[in-house]
Amino acid sequence: MVKLEGLFRRLTGRAPSPAAAPPPPSYAEALLAVGFDHEAYRRDYPFLEGLTPLDAAAHYDASGRTERFDVQFRHSLPEAQARAQALGAGAEDTDRLRLDLAAAELRRTDPYGRDVERTTHLLRTTPSHRPLLVVTDSHGMLYLVEDVLRESRLLPVPFLCTGASARGLGNPQSRGGATQRIRDHLAARADEIADGVILLKFGQVDLEFVYDYRRIRDGRRAFDLADALDFAREGARRYVAFAQSLRELTTARLVVSAALPPSLNDAALRAGYINAHIGELHADAGPEQLMADLQRLDMPDWKTRTDLAAAYNAAVAGHCAEAGLPFLDDFTPLLGPDGIIDRDLLIWHGGTDHHLCAGSPAGRAAAGRFARQLAAL
């Protein structure tokens, strides 16, 4: 090769041009290279049936991502991320690949943390994102959407303790066992989450279920606002005390969040709304008896219940300030002009379920906004 270059220089008076580097792959080609499952994509969306593999990947890039189409990759997340790094794509495309891969893994991860392998994958920091461990009752599902990842570069890693009450978190003998589950999980994952964020969200179970079950137990049909406020504030104190105790287990940034605004309308509440799992954890009667007992209670209206949640959150914020813990107010921004939850957050059920519609456009937008706040804390 050296002799040929010398001959070329003598004959032409100049050095030969270096061989042109191959062009970087298009983003659709990059998706296929890291394992984009075009067959699953076409199978899940039959109107795309006639597309070639490259066209299917291009469709996802052009519109499937923004329309929240599901997507799968054929390789494990670490392998796919390594392929993305080695691909030779531009920095922007490599970054997008990491986010697309992480979002696809999030959709398939067990929300209770039982899928050890996938949870481990999600907790792995990359140049594009770091982990956000969401330790929560079921209302924290608000954060388990890819909008959180794309808006904040925090990848939500779920650890659900459904039905857990805030006031019971410091009790290792609680029926649901959430206290020890949380402590064990944080201790086991201390190194992985060290440079990430841990978001705690509890309290709604106390306000919307446990307090009424206590009224049934004590035979108190009439609603007593002063007593309800005392119950809420004591729950807030216990919640923050538990959060403070977790500092010994992790160096991650611990953030305590609010109870969300109640989503049940007055008619649904007065009909005797129950949640079977929560009833099993916190009530002393079976479902039929519990329903009958709830129907006999005097129930506060939606605005009063929202104000009670606001009082709980104010108490949580105050205790967090005393403890030096960051507090995220993800309650106030969700209120409508009437002081009750924005109805766009109830778009699919209109107030007949105690969860807001986390996957709705309004829910996803809110989660993205809160995630940006989390990243800045």
C-alpha positions as CSV (number, residue, x, y, z in Angstrom):
1,M,0.0,0.0,0.0
2,V,2.9,2.4,0.9
3,K,4.6,1.7,-2.6
4,L,1.3,2.4,-4.4
5,E,0.8,5.6,-2.5
6,G,4.4,6.7,-3.5
7,L,3.8,5.8,-7.1
8,F,0.5,7.8,-7.1
9,R,2.3,10.8,-5.6
10,R,5.1,10.7,-8.2
11,L,2.7,10.4,-11.1
12,T,0.2,13.1,-9.9
13,G,2.2,15.3,-7.6
14,R,-0.3,14.9,-4.8
15,A,-1.3,12.4,-2.1
16,P,-4.2,10.1,-2.7
17,S,-7.5,11.0,-1.1
18,P,-8.3,8.9,1.9
19,A,-11.1,6.4,1.5
20,A,-14.5,8.0,2.3
21,A,-15.9,6.9,5.7
22,P,-19.2,5.1,5.4
23,P,-22.2,7.4,6.1
24,P,-23.8,7.0,9.5
25,P,-27.0,4.9,9.4
26,S,-30.3,6.6,9.2
27,Y,-32.3,6.5,12.4
28,A,-34.6,3.8,11.1
29,E,-31.5,1.7,10.2
30,A,-30.1,2.4,13.7
31,L,-33.4,1.1,15.2
32,L,-33.1,-2.1,13.3
33,A,-29.5,-2.5,14.2
34,V,-30.2,-2.4,18.0
35,G,-33.0,-4.9,17.6
36,F,-36.2,-3.1,16.8
37,D,-38.8,-5.8,16.5
38,H,-40.5,-4.9,13.2
39,E,-42.6,-8.1,13.2
40,A,-44.1,-7.3,16.6
41,Y,-44.8,-3.7,15.5
42,R,-46.7,-4.8,12.4
43,R,-48.5,-7.5,14.3
44,D,-49.7,-5.1,17.0
45,Y,-50.7,-2.5,14.4
46,P,-52.2,-4.4,11.5
47,F,-52.7,-1.3,9.3
48,L,-48.9,-1.3,9.0
49,E,-48.9,-4.9,7.6
50,G,-47.4,-4.1,4.2
51,L,-44.5,-2.1,5.5
52,T,-40.9,-3.4,5.0
53,P,-38.8,-3.7,8.2
54,L,-37.1,-0.4,7.4
55,D,-40.4,1.3,6.7
56,A,-41.8,0.0,10.0
57,A,-38.9,1.4,11.9
58,A,-39.2,4.7,10.0
59,H,-42.9,4.8,10.9
60,Y,-42.2,4.5,14.6
61,D,-39.6,7.3,14.3
62,A,-41.9,9.6,12.4
63,S,-45.2,9.1,14.3
64,G,-45.3,5.9,16.4
65,R,-43.3,7.5,19.2
66,T,-45.5,10.6,19.5
67,E,-48.7,8.5,19.2
68,R,-47.4,6.3,22.1
69,F,-47.4,3.1,19.9
70,D,-45.9,0.1,21.7
71,V,-42.5,-1.1,20.5
72,Q,-40.3,-4.1,21.4
73,F,-36.6,-4.8,21.0
74,R,-35.2,-8.2,20.5
75,H,-32.2,-7.8,22.8
76,S,-32.0,-7.1,26.5
77,L,-31.6,-3.5,27.4
78,P,-27.9,-3.6,28.3
79,E,-27.1,-5.4,25.0
80,A,-29.2,-3.0,23.0
81,Q,-27.6,0.0,24.7
82,A,-24.1,-1.4,24.0
83,R,-25.1,-1.9,20.3
84,A,-26.3,1.7,20.2
85,Q,-23.0,2.9,21.6
86,A,-21.0,0.9,19.1
87,L,-23.1,1.8,16.1
88,G,-21.3,4.9,15.0
89,A,-24.5,7.0,14.8
90,G,-24.4,10.7,15.6
91,A,-24.5,11.9,19.2
92,E,-28.2,13.0,18.8
93,D,-29.3,9.7,17.3
94,T,-27.4,7.7,19.9
95,D,-29.1,9.7,22.6
96,R,-32.5,9.0,21.1
97,L,-31.8,5.3,20.8
98,R,-31.0,5.1,24.5
99,L,-34.3,6.8,25.4
100,D,-36.3,4.7,23.0
101,L,-34.8,1.5,24.4
102,A,-35.3,2.6,28.0
103,A,-39.0,3.6,27.3
104,A,-39.7,0.2,25.8
105,E,-38.1,-1.6,28.8
106,L,-40.2,0.5,31.2
107,R,-43.5,-0.7,29.6
108,R,-42.5,-4.3,30.2
109,T,-41.2,-4.1,33.8
110,D,-43.3,-5.5,36.6
111,P,-44.5,-2.5,38.6
112,Y,-44.0,-4.3,42.0
113,G,-40.2,-4.7,41.5
114,R,-40.5,-8.5,41.3
115,D,-38.8,-8.6,37.8
116,V,-35.3,-8.4,39.2
117,E,-33.6,-8.5,35.9
118,R,-35.5,-5.7,34.3
119,T,-35.5,-3.6,37.4
120,T,-31.7,-3.9,37.4
121,H,-31.6,-2.9,33.7
122,L,-33.7,0.2,34.4
123,L,-31.6,1.3,37.4
124,R,-28.4,1.4,35.2
125,T,-27.3,5.0,34.6
126,T,-26.4,5.9,31.0
127,P,-25.0,9.1,29.5
128,S,-28.7,9.9,28.6
129,H,-30.5,9.3,31.8
130,R,-30.4,8.3,35.5
131,P,-32.8,6.3,37.5
132,L,-35.9,7.6,39.4
133,L,-37.1,4.9,41.8
134,V,-40.8,5.5,42.3
135,V,-41.8,4.0,45.8
136,T,-45.5,4.5,46.0
137,D,-49.0,3.3,46.4
138,S,-51.0,2.9,43.2
139,H,-51.4,6.6,42.8
140,G,-47.7,6.9,41.8
141,M,-48.6,5.2,38.5
142,L,-48.9,8.8,37.4
143,Y,-45.1,8.8,37.1
144,L,-44.6,5.4,35.3
145,V,-44.9,6.9,31.8
146,E,-42.2,7.6,29.3
147,D,-43.0,11.3,29.4
148,V,-41.1,11.4,32.7
149,L,-38.0,10.0,31.0
150,R,-38.2,12.2,27.9
151,E,-38.9,15.4,29.8
152,S,-36.4,15.0,32.7
153,R,-33.9,12.4,31.7
154,L,-35.0,10.5,34.8
155,L,-36.1,6.9,34.0
156,P,-38.9,5.9,36.3
157,V,-38.3,2.5,38.0
158,P,-41.5,1.2,39.7
159,F,-41.8,-0.2,43.2
160,L,-45.5,-0.3,44.0
161,C,-46.8,-0.9,47.4
162,T,-50.5,-0.8,46.5
163,G,-52.9,-0.2,49.4
164,A,-50.1,1.0,51.8
165,S,-51.1,3.8,54.1
166,A,-48.7,6.6,54.9
167,R,-49.3,6.4,58.7
168,G,-48.6,2.6,58.6
169,L,-45.2,2.9,56.9
170,G,-43.3,3.0,60.1
171,N,-45.0,-0.1,61.4
172,P,-43.1,-3.3,60.5
173,Q,-46.1,-5.3,61.6
174,S,-48.5,-3.7,59.1
175,R,-50.8,-6.2,57.2
176,G,-49.3,-5.3,53.8
177,G,-45.7,-5.5,55.0
178,A,-44.8,-2.4,53.0
179,T,-42.3,-1.0,55.6
180,Q,-39.9,-3.9,55.4
181,R,-40.4,-4.4,51.6
182,I,-39.3,-0.8,51.0
183,R,-36.3,-0.9,53.4
184,D,-35.1,-4.2,52.0
185,H,-35.4,-3.0,48.4
186,L,-33.5,0.3,49.1
187,A,-30.8,-1.6,51.0
188,A,-30.4,-4.1,48.2
189,R,-30.3,-1.4,45.5
190,A,-28.2,1.2,47.3
191,D,-25.3,1.1,44.9
192,E,-27.5,1.2,41.7
193,I,-29.6,4.1,42.9
194,A,-26.8,6.0,44.5
195,D,-26.7,8.8,41.9
196,G,-30.5,8.8,41.2
197,V,-33.7,10.0,42.8
198,I,-36.2,8.2,45.0
199,L,-39.7,9.6,44.9
200,L,-42.1,8.7,47.8
201,K,-45.9,9.0,47.3
202,F,-48.3,7.9,50.0
203,G,-51.3,9.3,51.9
204,Q,-54.3,9.0,49.6
205,V,-55.1,5.6,51.0
206,D,-55.3,7.1,54.5
207,L,-57.5,10.0,53.5
208,E,-59.9,8.2,51.2
209,F,-60.2,4.7,52.9
210,V,-58.5,4.2,56.2
211,Y,-60.2,7.1,57.9
212,D,-63.6,5.9,57.0
213,Y,-62.8,2.3,58.0
214,R,-61.8,3.8,61.4
215,R,-65.2,5.5,61.6
216,I,-66.9,2.2,60.9
217,R,-64.9,0.5,63.5
218,D,-65.7,3.2,66.1
219,G,-69.3,3.5,65.2
220,R,-69.1,7.1,64.2
221,R,-71.5,7.8,61.4
222,A,-71.3,11.6,61.4
223,F,-68.3,13.2,59.7
224,D,-66.2,15.3,62.0
225,L,-63.9,17.6,60.1
226,A,-61.7,18.5,63.1
227,D,-61.2,14.8,63.8
228,A,-60.4,14.1,60.1
229,L,-57.8,16.9,60.1
230,D,-56.1,15.5,63.2
231,F,-56.0,12.1,61.6
232,A,-54.5,13.6,58.4
233,R,-51.9,15.6,60.2
234,E,-50.8,12.6,62.3
235,G,-50.5,10.6,59.2
236,A,-48.3,13.3,57.6
237,R,-46.0,13.3,60.7
238,R,-45.6,9.5,60.5
239,Y,-45.1,9.5,56.8
240,V,-42.2,12.0,56.9
241,A,-40.7,10.3,59.9
242,F,-40.5,7.1,57.8
243,A,-39.0,9.0,54.9
244,Q,-36.4,10.4,57.2
245,S,-35.5,6.9,58.4
246,L,-34.6,5.8,54.9
247,R,-31.6,8.2,54.7
248,E,-29.5,5.5,56.5
249,L,-30.1,3.2,53.6
250,T,-29.3,5.3,50.5
251,T,-27.3,8.2,49.2
252,A,-29.9,8.9,46.5
253,R,-31.9,12.1,46.5
254,L,-35.0,11.4,48.6
255,V,-38.0,13.4,47.5
256,V,-41.4,13.3,49.4
257,S,-44.4,14.0,47.3
258,A,-48.0,15.0,48.0
259,A,-51.3,13.1,48.1
260,L,-53.1,13.8,44.8
261,P,-56.5,15.5,44.7
262,P,-59.4,13.0,45.3
263,S,-60.8,11.7,42.0
264,L,-64.1,10.2,43.3
265,N,-67.2,12.3,42.7
266,D,-69.8,12.6,45.4
267,A,-72.2,10.1,43.9
268,A,-69.6,7.4,43.6
269,L,-68.4,7.9,47.1
270,R,-71.9,7.9,48.7
271,A,-72.8,4.7,46.8
272,G,-70.2,3.0,49.0
273,Y,-67.1,2.9,46.8
274,I,-64.7,0.1,47.8
275,N,-61.3,-1.1,46.7
276,A,-61.0,-4.8,47.4
277,H,-57.3,-4.9,48.0
278,I,-57.3,-1.8,50.3
279,G,-60.3,-3.2,52.1
280,E,-58.5,-6.4,52.7
281,L,-55.5,-4.6,54.2
282,H,-57.3,-2.0,56.3
283,A,-60.9,-3.0,57.0
284,D,-62.2,-5.6,59.5
285,A,-65.2,-6.7,57.4
286,G,-65.7,-8.5,54.1
287,P,-66.7,-6.6,50.9
288,E,-70.4,-6.9,51.3
289,Q,-70.5,-5.8,54.9
290,L,-68.0,-3.0,54.2
291,M,-70.1,-1.7,51.3
292,A,-73.2,-1.6,53.6
293,D,-71.2,0.1,56.4
294,L,-69.9,2.8,54.0
295,Q,-73.3,3.6,52.7
296,R,-74.5,4.4,56.2
297,L,-71.7,7.0,56.8
298,D,-72.2,10.7,56.3
299,M,-69.7,11.6,53.7
300,P,-68.0,15.0,53.1
301,D,-68.5,16.6,49.6
302,W,-65.8,16.7,47.0
303,K,-64.5,20.2,47.9
304,T,-64.2,19.3,51.6
305,R,-62.3,16.1,50.7
306,T,-60.0,18.1,48.5
307,D,-59.4,20.7,51.2
308,L,-58.6,17.8,53.6
309,A,-56.0,16.5,51.2
310,A,-54.5,20.0,51.0
311,A,-54.2,20.2,54.8
312,Y,-52.5,16.8,54.8
313,N,-50.0,18.0,52.1
314,A,-49.4,21.2,54.0
315,A,-48.5,19.2,57.1
316,V,-46.2,16.9,55.0
317,A,-44.5,19.9,53.5
318,G,-43.9,21.4,57.0
319,H,-42.4,18.2,58.4
320,C,-40.2,17.9,55.3
321,A,-38.9,21.4,55.8
322,E,-38.0,20.5,59.4
323,A,-36.4,17.3,58.4
324,G,-34.4,18.8,55.5
325,L,-36.2,16.7,52.9
326,P,-37.3,18.0,49.5
327,F,-41.1,18.2,49.0
328,L,-42.7,18.0,45.6
329,D,-46.2,19.7,45.4
330,D,-47.8,17.6,42.7
331,F,-51.3,18.4,44.2
332,T,-51.9,22.1,43.7
333,P,-51.2,22.2,39.9
334,L,-53.8,19.5,39.3
335,L,-56.7,21.5,40.7
336,G,-59.2,23.2,38.4
337,P,-60.7,26.7,38.9
338,D,-63.3,25.3,41.3
339,G,-60.7,23.9,43.7
340,I,-61.4,20.3,42.7
341,I,-59.3,18.1,40.5
342,D,-59.1,19.2,36.9
343,R,-61.7,17.2,35.0
344,D,-59.3,16.6,32.1
345,L,-57.5,14.2,34.5
346,L,-60.7,12.2,34.8
347,I,-61.4,12.0,31.1
348,W,-62.0,8.2,31.0
349,H,-64.2,7.7,34.1
350,G,-65.6,11.1,35.1
351,G,-65.0,10.6,38.8
352,T,-66.1,7.0,39.3
353,D,-62.6,5.7,40.2
354,H,-60.3,6.8,43.0
355,H,-57.3,7.0,40.5
356,L,-56.9,9.9,38.1
357,C,-56.4,8.9,34.5
358,A,-52.6,8.7,34.5
359,G,-52.2,7.8,30.8
360,S,-54.5,10.6,29.6
361,P,-53.0,13.5,27.7
362,A,-53.5,15.7,30.8
363,G,-52.0,13.1,33.1
364,R,-48.9,12.6,30.8
365,A,-48.4,16.3,30.5
366,A,-48.6,16.8,34.3
367,A,-46.1,13.9,34.9
368,G,-43.7,15.5,32.5
369,R,-43.9,18.9,34.2
370,F,-43.4,17.3,37.7
371,A,-40.5,15.3,36.4
372,R,-38.7,18.4,35.3
373,Q,-39.2,19.8,38.8
374,L,-37.8,16.6,40.2
375,A,-34.7,16.8,38.0
376,A,-34.1,20.3,39.3
377,L,-34.4,19.5,43.0
